[in-house]
């Protein structure tokens, strides 16, 4: 398989955004709507590009690894080995250990709760991603066939455009269903694969036309890409901050706000993906400690994603105990962010070297690949 240097860096960027999301979401624990709450609302929404980036990378890597004829049994065996065991283990763990705000023992779950957690990824706030990615893995051979059919007829870009509209309609429809038919409808629909299919197929397209995508990206002024990503962050984050300021919380927002957000989000996430590719090129050109640190962080991104809620919850409890400061204080957020990133990485890197522990972290072996795949 040809390896893409960009992936190594982007895998390092995405978990940092995930940690930022799951720390800033504690703005709900601030008693009043103040500047600290509004800043964290903005960060919470703007950093949500993390999952689309992970999905994009998954499509890119799978399409590069599996092209033409390949044994389906081997494909599904490899996917099951890297995702099912960690998902089962951490679902069981997070059912018994609560990580909402602080850490604690939740008790032994009932069979009904365990079944729901496995089906919907509700054992902890971050496990829904596994429900989504498992579907995309299962459907990958069919998705590839569909992409290849459009590609052979010269309509790959038309497919991406169609998926853009389908995804917007699906996600806006999920909010409508949740509002009029019950919140459980939203919970289910937003976890189904059409909610992120555009980013997965975009990754497949990048794998098939890597040189063309690189050339197209190089032809655009970097300032335009960064401006598009920054404008998207300001627009989406600003909408949510204004909503919280107006209604006092996100839960008090009108349905129109949710639908506008779902319409706008792809036009923010796609420029962010492009901006992260540019950042990967810049780091790779400069080299040095920052580039090495980003690649090392990316090697363990899967494990970091799994364990970071434990670190955030334990870190918040220790921080409050030692300093008396809580989520209502400015100092808490940067301190817990730095601690969560460093401790999660260190814990995963250490555990991945322990025999068999790597399997529980989705890291049965180190992911580093030698060499480079063409110029940028």
C-alpha positions in Angstrom: 0.0 0.0 0.0 1.2 3.5 -0.8 1.3 5.6 2.4 0.3 9.2 2.5 2.4 11.5 4.7 -0.6 13.8 5.2 -2.5 11.1 7.1 0.2 10.9 9.8 -0.2 14.5 10.7 -3.9 14.7 10.3 -4.3 11.8 12.8 -2.4 14.0 15.2 -4.6 17.1 14.7 -8.0 15.3 15.0 -7.6 13.9 18.6 -6.6 17.4 19.8 -9.8 18.8 18.5 -11.7 15.9 20.1 -10.2 16.7 23.5 -11.0 20.4 22.9 -14.7 19.5 22.2 -15.0 17.3 25.3 -13.4 19.9 27.6 -15.3 22.9 26.3 -18.6 21.1 26.5 -18.4 21.7 30.3 -19.6 25.2 29.7 -23.0 23.8 30.7 -21.6 23.6 34.3 -21.1 27.3 34.4 -24.0 28.8 36.5 -24.5 31.9 34.3 -24.1 32.8 30.6 -20.9 34.8 30.8 -17.9 35.4 28.6 -16.3 32.1 29.7 -19.4 30.2 28.7 -19.6 31.9 25.3 -16.0 31.3 24.5 -16.3 27.6 25.3 -19.6 27.3 23.3 -17.6 28.7 20.4 -14.7 26.3 20.8 -17.2 23.4 21.4 -18.9 24.0 18.0 -15.8 25.1 16.0 -13.8 22.0 17.1 -16.5 19.6 15.9 -14.5 19.1 12.7 -12.7 16.3 14.5 -15.1 13.4 13.6 -15.4 14.5 9.9 -11.6 14.5 9.7 -11.4 11.0 11.3 -14.1 9.8 8.8 -12.3 11.4 5.9 -9.0 9.7 6.9 -10.7 6.4 7.2 -12.1 6.6 3.7 -8.7 7.7 2.3 -6.7 4.9 4.0 -9.2 2.2 3.2 -9.4 3.1 -0.4 -5.6 3.2 -0.7 -5.2 -0.2 1.0 -8.1 -2.0 -0.7 -8.4 -1.4 -4.4 -9.3 -3.9 -7.1 -9.9 -7.5 -5.9 -9.2 -8.2 -2.3 -10.5 -10.9 0.1 -13.6 -9.7 1.9 -13.0 -12.1 4.7 -9.5 -10.7 5.4 -10.9 -7.1 5.2 -13.7 -7.7 7.7 -11.4 -9.8 10.0 -8.9 -6.9 10.1 -11.6 -4.3 10.8 -13.2 -6.4 13.5 -9.8 -6.9 15.2 -9.1 -3.2 15.3 -12.5 -1.9 16.3 -14.8 -4.5 17.9 -12.7 -5.6 20.8 -11.8 -2.0 21.9 -15.5 -1.0 21.5 -16.8 -3.9 23.6 -14.1 -3.4 26.3 -14.6 0.4 26.6 -18.4 0.2 26.4 -18.2 -2.2 29.4 -15.8 0.1 31.2 -17.7 3.3 30.6 -21.0 1.7 31.7 -19.5 1.1 35.1 -17.3 4.3 35.3 -19.0 7.6 34.8 -17.0 10.4 33.2 -19.6 13.2 33.0 -17.9 16.1 34.7 -16.0 14.1 37.2 -15.1 10.4 37.6 -17.1 7.9 39.7 -18.4 4.4 39.9 -21.8 4.0 38.1 -22.6 0.5 39.3 -23.3 -2.6 37.3 -25.6 -1.8 34.3 -28.8 -3.7 33.5 -28.9 -5.9 30.4 -31.2 -3.4 28.7 -28.8 -0.5 29.4 -25.9 -2.6 28.1 -27.8 -3.5 24.9 -28.7 0.1 24.2 -25.1 1.2 24.9 -23.8 -1.3 22.4 -26.3 -0.4 19.7 -26.2 3.4 20.1 -22.8 4.0 21.7 -24.3 5.7 24.7 -22.0 4.3 27.4 -20.0 7.5 27.2 -20.3 10.7 25.2 -17.7 9.8 22.6 -18.5 6.2 21.8 -21.2 7.1 19.3 -18.4 7.5 16.8 -17.8 3.7 16.9 -21.4 3.0 15.9 -20.9 5.3 12.9 -17.5 4.0 11.8 -18.6 0.3 12.2 -21.4 1.0 9.7 -19.0 2.6 7.2 -16.5 -0.3 7.6 -19.3 -2.8 6.9 -20.6 -0.9 3.9 -17.1 0.0 2.5 -17.1 -2.7 -0.3 -20.5 -1.5 -1.5 -19.6 2.2 -1.2 -16.5 1.5 -3.2 -18.5 -0.2 -5.9 -20.9 2.7 -6.1 -18.0 5.2 -6.2 -16.3 3.2 -9.0 -19.4 3.1 -11.1 -19.7 6.9 -11.0 -16.0 7.3 -11.4 -15.9 5.1 -14.6 -18.6 7.3 -16.1 -16.7 10.5 -15.2 -19.3 11.5 -12.6 -17.3 11.2 -9.4 -17.6 15.0 -8.7 -21.3 14.8 -9.4 -21.5 12.0 -6.7 -19.7 14.2 -4.2 -22.1 17.1 -4.9 -25.1 14.7 -4.6 -23.8 13.4 -1.3 -23.5 17.0 0.0 -27.2 17.6 -0.5 -28.2 14.1 0.8 -26.1 14.6 3.9 -27.5 18.1 4.6 -31.1 16.8 4.1 -30.5 13.8 6.3 -29.0 15.7 9.2 -31.5 18.5 9.1 -34.2 15.8 8.9 -32.8 14.1 11.9 -33.4 17.3 13.9 -37.0 17.6 12.5 -37.7 14.0 13.4 -36.3 14.6 16.9 -38.5 17.7 17.4 -41.8 16.2 16.1 -41.5 12.5 16.6 -39.3 12.3 19.8 -35.7 12.8 20.7 -35.0 9.1 20.3 -35.4 9.5 16.5 -32.6 12.1 16.4 -30.4 9.9 18.6 -30.7 7.1 16.1 -30.7 9.0 12.8 -27.6 11.1 13.6 -25.6 7.9 14.2 -26.5 6.3 10.9 -23.9 6.4 8.1 -25.6 8.9 5.8 -24.9 11.6 8.4 -21.1 11.5 7.5 -21.1 9.7 4.2 -19.8 12.7 2.2 -16.6 12.9 4.2 -16.0 9.1 3.8 -16.4 9.2 0.0 -14.4 12.4 -0.1 -11.6 10.4 1.5 -12.0 7.7 -1.1 -11.8 10.3 -3.9 -8.6 11.7 -2.4 -7.1 8.3 -2.4 -8.0 7.6 -6.0 -6.9 11.0 -7.2 -4.2 12.0 -4.7 -1.9 13.8 -7.2 -4.9 15.6 -8.8 -6.2 16.7 -5.4 -2.8 17.8 -4.3 -2.4 19.9 -7.5 -5.8 21.4 -7.1 -5.1 22.3 -3.5 -1.7 23.8 -4.4 -3.4 25.9 -7.1 -5.5 27.7 -4.5 -4.0 30.5 -2.4 -3.5 29.2 1.1 -4.9 32.5 2.4 -8.3 31.7 0.7 -8.4 28.2 2.3 -7.6 29.5 5.7 -10.1 32.4 5.3 -12.8 30.0 4.3 -12.1 27.8 7.3 -11.9 30.7 9.7 -15.1 32.3 8.3 -16.9 29.0 8.8 -15.7 28.7 12.4 -16.8 32.3 13.1 -20.2 31.8 11.5 -21.0 28.5 13.0 -19.5 29.2 16.4 -21.0 32.6 16.4 -24.5 31.3 15.7 -24.3 28.9 18.7 -22.8 31.6 21.0 -25.5 34.0 20.0 -28.1 31.3 20.6 -26.9 30.6 24.1 -26.7 34.3 24.8 -30.3 34.7 23.6 -32.0 31.6 25.1 -29.7 30.9 28.0 -28.7 27.4 26.8 -28.5 25.3 23.7 -31.5 23.2 24.9 -33.6 26.4 24.6 -32.7 27.0 21.0 -35.3 26.9 18.3 -35.4 24.2 15.6 -34.4 26.7 13.0 -31.0 27.2 14.6 -30.3 23.4 14.5 -31.3 23.2 10.8 -29.2 26.2 9.8 -26.2 24.7 11.6 -26.7 21.4 9.7 -26.9 23.2 6.4 -23.7 25.2 7.0 -21.5 22.6 8.6 -20.2 20.8 5.4 -19.1 24.2 4.0 -17.0 24.6 7.1 -15.7 21.1 7.6 -14.4 20.7 4.0 -12.2 23.8 4.1 -11.0 22.7 7.5 -9.9 19.4 6.0 -8.1 21.3 3.2 -6.5 23.6 5.8 -5.2 20.6 7.8 -3.7 19.1 4.7 -1.8 22.4 4.2 -0.7 22.3 7.8 0.5 18.8 7.3 2.6 19.9 4.3 4.1 22.8 6.2 5.0 20.6 9.2 6.6 18.0 6.9 8.6 20.6 5.0 10.0 22.1 8.2 10.5 18.9 10.1 11.9 19.1 13.6 10.3 18.4 16.9 6.8 19.7 16.1 6.5 17.5 13.1 7.8 14.4 15.0 5.5 15.1 17.9 2.5 15.4 15.6 3.3 12.1 13.9 3.8 10.4 17.3 0.5 11.7 18.6 -1.2 10.6 15.4 0.2 7.0 15.7 -1.8 6.7 18.9 -4.9 8.7 18.0 -7.2 5.7 18.2 -6.2 4.9 21.7 -6.2 8.5 22.8 -9.8 8.8 21.5 -10.8 5.8 23.7 -9.2 6.9 27.0 -9.3 10.7 27.0 -12.7 11.0 28.8 -11.2 9.0 31.8 -8.3 11.4 31.9 -10.5 14.5 31.6 -12.8 13.3 34.4 -9.9 12.3 36.7 -8.0 15.4 36.0 -10.9 17.7 36.7 -11.5 15.9 40.0 -7.9 16.2 41.0 -7.7 19.8 39.9 -10.8 20.8 41.9 -9.5 19.0 45.0 -6.1 20.6 44.8 -7.0 24.2 43.8 -10.7 24.6 44.6 -11.3 25.7 41.0 -14.1 24.2 38.9 -15.4 24.4 35.3 -16.7 27.9 36.2 -13.1 29.2 36.3 -11.0 30.2 33.4 -7.8 28.5 34.5 -9.5 25.0 34.5 -9.9 24.7 30.7 -6.3 25.2 29.4 -4.9 23.2 32.3 -7.2 20.2 31.8 -6.7 20.4 28.0 -3.0 20.2 28.4 -3.2 17.4 31.0 -5.7 15.4 29.0 -3.5 15.6 25.8 -0.2 14.7 27.5 -1.5 12.1 29.9 -3.7 10.3 27.3 -0.8 10.1 24.9 1.6 8.9 27.6 -0.8 6.3 28.9 -1.7 4.9 25.5 1.9 4.9 24.3 3.0 3.0 27.4 0.1 0.5 27.3 0.5 -0.2 23.6 3.9 -1.8 24.5 2.3 -4.1 27.1 1.6 -7.6 25.6 -2.1 -7.8 24.4 -3.0 -4.4 25.9 -2.6 -2.8 22.5 -5.5 -4.9 21.2 -7.8 -3.2 23.7 -6.6 0.2 22.4 -7.1 -0.7 18.7 -3.3 -0.7 18.4 -2.1 -4.3 17.9 1.0 -2.9 16.3 2.6 0.5 15.6 1.2 2.3 12.6 4.3 4.1 11.4 5.0 3.7 7.7 8.4 4.2 6.1 9.0 6.6 3.3 6.9 9.2 1.5 4.4 9.0 -1.2 5.3 11.6 -3.8 5.8 15.3 -3.4 3.5 17.9 -2.1 
